[in-house]
């Protein structure tokens, strides 16, 4: 099974959020950001909620051996499906070292899964993860224009509105040489490897002149900017005259090593969007195991036309009909003449 950057690679299991009560922040800054950002948030979510893309992701840019993933992704706000192939190649020559073959990974509102395609359109289930507890919103790395899929795992509007997340500041700044608005937040979580409580800080950078699309983030393991280590992501877009929002074209990720030059960033991975289609029909049923001829996981029940609401309504109508029928019979008996 190859590794597709569903939640942008290593960020897939970055942390487990803890419920907490935020310390006092600047309410005026938080509310002002929400008031400015919210009108654009729904437009961005709708625009990036019926999308098909082809992409090429390169991992291990700082190592001699690179992992290359070429795949097609389909995603909505509540589902995603990524189907592609992965290989390892020499970082200098580009020569293929190992071919890992095709794999499929997806997630819907109730569970996530990975499949290994076989001959004759058959599939082997490699893993199934039922959604439960926190951080199970089915976001993939391509949702970054309007959501944080790898850390807080929710939309930026939800992050700003969540009072358990401390908003440290909202400020006008420069991001990659252009004016931007930064929303910086701090939250509590449990690190998946050390199982210790940590308080990461993350700053999201938005461009109001481009529909408030998010153009990147800077994440610190501790209080920013005192942490010796941070990760930086940049989201590059293309403006098209035929669509209302900027189109995601490239994702770049770097980190800073503790003790290194403050300006030195180590490249980690990049994702290039090769083809982008928006507004195509993507029914929820196409993101389930049944779409591949496989049974749904045990215990998974999808509401359908004949769900509980249907039977309750049908039962009420039937009882109403019986009541009307017996009432009519009773009236008829009273009106009939006695027969000697």
Secondary structure as UniProt FT lines:
FT   TURN            6..7
FT   HELIX           9..13
FT   STRAND          15..17
FT   HELIX           27..47
FT   STRAND          50..59
FT   TURN            61..62
FT   STRAND          65..76
FT   STRAND          80..90
FT   TURN            91..93
FT   STRAND          96..107
FT   STRAND          111..117
FT   TURN            120..121
FT   STRAND          123..130
FT   HELIX           141..143
FT   TURN            144..146
FT   STRAND          147..148
FT   TURN            149..152
FT   STRAND          154..155
FT   HELIX           156..161
FT   TURN            163..164
FT   STRAND          166..175
FT   TURN            176..177
FT   STRAND          178..186
FT   STRAND          189..191
FT   TURN            192..194
FT   STRAND          197..198
FT   STRAND          201..207
FT   HELIX           208..210
FT   TURN            211..212
FT   STRAND          213..220
FT   TURN            224..226
FT   STRAND          230..238
FT   TURN            241..242
FT   STRAND          247..256
FT   TURN            258..259
FT   TURN            262..263
FT   STRAND          266..278
FT   HELIX           284..287
FT   HELIX           289..292
FT   TURN            298..299
FT   TURN            305..306
FT   HELIX           308..335
//
